[in-house]
Amino acid sequence: MKLTDVEVLVIGGGVIGLSIARSLLLKNKNVVVLEKENNVFLGNSSRNSGVIHAGIYYHPSSLKAKLCVLGKQKIYRYLKKNKINYSKCGKLIVASSNKQIKLLHKLKENASQNGVDTKLVNANQSSLLEPNLKCYGALLSDSTGIVDQNEFALSLQNDIESLGGNIILKSEFTSADFKEDHIEFVLNNDVNQKYKANIIINAAGIWSGKISKKINGLDKSIIPNIKLIKGNYYKLKKKKPFNKLIYPIPDKYGLGIHSTINMYNETIFGPDTEIIKKFDFNVTPNLEEKFLKSIRTYTDYVKVENLHADYCGVREKTMNDDFVITKTKKKHTSIINLFGIDSPGLTASLAIGDYVKNMINSN
Ligand SMILES: Cc1cc2nc3c(=O)[nH]c(=O)nc-3n(C[C@H](O)[C@H](O)[C@H](O)COP(=O)(O)OP(=O)(O)OC[C@H]3O[C@@H](n4cnc5c(N)ncnc54)[C@H](O)[C@@H]3O)c2cc1C
């Protein structure tokens, strides 16, 4: 396969780029995925809670709500069919004061507008479900789950390769010229070579704004303002306290420091919310006391010495807290940009793949 023959170039080997590539390959498109690192899934796709979200929080008219609910159905079907490890363990969003109970009612109403079933449970019912939990009441979601992300990544990668697609690693997209009959692009490892594509899909996660700025002929007003929000995770070095995922009431920039379980039966707390100007993937040290303060609102099971810094990710929030997916078309070429694909991007990934495939086919 010569890179000069590309019909569709997907920039980014995260869960979004791979899902889009898979959807397009299933429609017989000729697709190349470009990834700057020496493997796929090294960006935020492996730096999250690994939760399959139900679709409780997002505004009913948002893309997040639509693609999360659809994506949840698609991902569960996909995981089952491909025998990938997952668990539909369920989740409790907990009220840690009487005042917060009305917020649970609001969340329940929002979930129901998104077509998502949830159930309010009182404090006694909550502690029957989770004896280590303390709360004034909770919202139970049975359709929330967790997935082994490495297995999911491998499976998407296998799909792409078996459908005839190419994933090119250690190749960074640096710039492009958006013309009417083709798009010329340049890679960092061969700056003198100009490659050609008909369609470019910018699925580079938190780097997608930077990439759009490097495309001559693309209207830069489509690039939304974003806030970068780092989220650290701390692992519990103790037997797991909960069988379900435990979430506090969400705050302005995140879902709160929650308790999740991974497929190795370990309990992870996080992510916190730290607004940053320049991103890095180093866990902020010495956050044990801060984490403990949040965790104490829903359990007394954890002590500060049980918490160990683990990993972190960086979300990108658009001003209206929604995914932004745009298409810019010239005569025979188009560019699709994906911005603000933070949570629930993992859950929504397969639905985003189909959404972008349909955008390509439409005018
Ligand atoms: C802290 C945190 C918690 C989250 N929790 C959840 C959750 O529980 N459930 C859920 O559904 N979602 C969750 N999400 C959201 C989810 O992780 C993201 O929506 C998803 O990973 C975004 O995938 P992506 O492919 O767009 O980005 P990424 O995985 O970051 O992939 C982008 C890729 O593009 C590559 N790239 C960048 N620039 C270039 C270039 N110039 N040339 C070539 N390649 C390039 C990068 O190396 C990277 O591999 C969370 C996110 C964060 C940060």
The ligand as an ORCA input file, in Angstrom:
! r2SCAN-3c Opt
* xyz 0 1
  C      -9.722     11.373     32.633
  C     -10.655     10.841     31.577
  C     -11.665      9.931     31.925
  C     -12.540      9.450     30.961
  N     -13.432      8.466     31.296
  C     -14.222      7.920     30.333
  C     -15.074      6.842     30.620
  O     -15.050      6.274     31.715
  N     -15.912      6.405     29.653
  C     -15.962      6.975     28.423
  O     -16.798      6.585     27.616
  N     -15.093      7.962     28.086
  C     -14.213      8.432     29.003
  N     -13.314      9.397     28.680
  C     -13.276      9.901     27.311
  C     -12.441      9.014     26.385
  O     -11.251      8.580     26.995
  C     -12.127      9.848     25.147
  O     -13.326     10.356     24.629
  C     -11.460      9.042     24.061
  O     -10.373      8.321     24.552
  C     -11.012      9.972     22.962
  O     -10.370      9.171     22.014
  P      -9.587      9.835     20.818
  O      -9.285      8.745     19.879
  O     -10.350     11.032     20.313
  O      -8.288     10.462     21.494
  P      -6.902      9.761     21.863
  O      -7.078      8.442     22.470
  O      -6.118     10.767     22.655
  O      -6.229      9.526     20.456
  C      -5.715     10.566     19.650
  C      -4.515      9.997     18.953
  O      -4.043     10.937     17.975
  C      -2.648     10.823     17.924
  N      -2.117     12.044     17.313
  C      -2.146     13.287     17.830
  N      -1.573     14.154     16.977
  C      -1.160     13.449     15.891
  C      -0.498     13.796     14.670
  N      -0.139     15.053     14.405
  N      -0.233     12.807     13.779
  C      -0.590     11.501     14.041
  N      -1.217     11.127     15.189
  C      -1.509     12.084     16.091
  C      -2.267     10.665     19.390
  O      -0.971     10.128     19.559
  C      -3.359      9.736     19.887
  O      -2.993      8.374     19.800
  C     -12.428      9.914     29.624
  C     -11.424     10.806     29.278
  C     -10.516     11.246     30.218
  C      -9.404     12.149     29.824
*
